[in-house]
Amino acid sequence: MDPLEALSRIDKLEDALLTGIQELRSIRAEIQKNSNGATLEPLLSAEELAKILGVDIGHIHAQARSRKIPSVRIGKYRKFCPSQIKKWLDRKHTP
């Protein structure tokens, strides 16, 4: 292959890659704008929540089973979303 032809192909490929990168950045910015900064937060285990709230783990399980405390079932496990727990606590402590 002629060196000039090879350089021309490299230039075209480089332009295509730069265009692709710009498009990816644009898509990322659009997703971030539409998500309003929302990201998934790590879920707490029953043990972690019990420790945070200073209660027995059995109490956490009982409250979750009776749907008195917000939880998510993932397989056989119950997990707790920190922001949902905060909202739940705020509601419980609002006169």
N, C-alpha and C positions, 0 to 999 in steps of 0.2 A: 504494500500500500504506500502511496505517495505521502511523504511527511506533511505536505500542505493539506492534502485531503484528510489525513488523520487529525490535524489540528482543527480543521473545519468541523469534523464530526464531534470532536471534543467540545468545541464552542457551542454547538447545537445542543449537545447533551447537558452541558453546564447551564445553558439558558433554560432548558426544560426542567432541570432539577431546581433551579432558583424559583421558577414559576410555581412548581409543586410545593416548595417550602413556603412561599408567600400564601398560597391557597390554604395550606394546613394551618398556618398562623391565623389566617382570617376565620377559618372554621372554629378554631380553638377560642378566639376572641368572641365569636358569636355564641358559642355554647356557654362560655363564662358569663356573658351578658344576660343570656336567657335564664340561667340557673340562679341568678341573683346571689351568687356566692354560696349556694347550697351545696354542701358536700355530705357524703355519708360520714356519720360519726361512729367511732367504735362502740359496739354494744357492750354492756356490762353483764357479767354472769350474776347469778343469784348470790353467790358468795361475795363478790365484789360489792354489790348493792347492799347486802346485809352489813358489811363492814362500814360502808360509807354512812348508812343510816343508823348504825349502832344497834341493830336488832338481830335476833336469831334468824338463821337461814330458813328454819322451818316456818317462821312467820312470813317471810318473803314468798316462799312457795305457796303457802295457804292464801295469801292475799292475791297472788297472781292467778291461782286456780279459780278463785271466786270472782275474778275480774275486778277487784277493788284497786288494783295497782296495774298500770299499763305495762304490758309485756308482749313479746313476740315469740311465737313458737318456731323453733328451727329444729326440725326433727324431733327428738325426744327432749330437747333442751329449751328452757325459757331464757330469753335474753331481754335486756332492759335498755331502752334508749335514754341516755342521760337527759336530753332536752325534754322528752316526754315526762320523765320522772320529775324534773324541775317544775314543769307546768302543773303536774298532779299535786306536788307539794304546795305550790303557790295557791292552788284552788282550795286545798284542805286548810290552809292557814289564813284564808281571807274571811273576815267576819261577814 
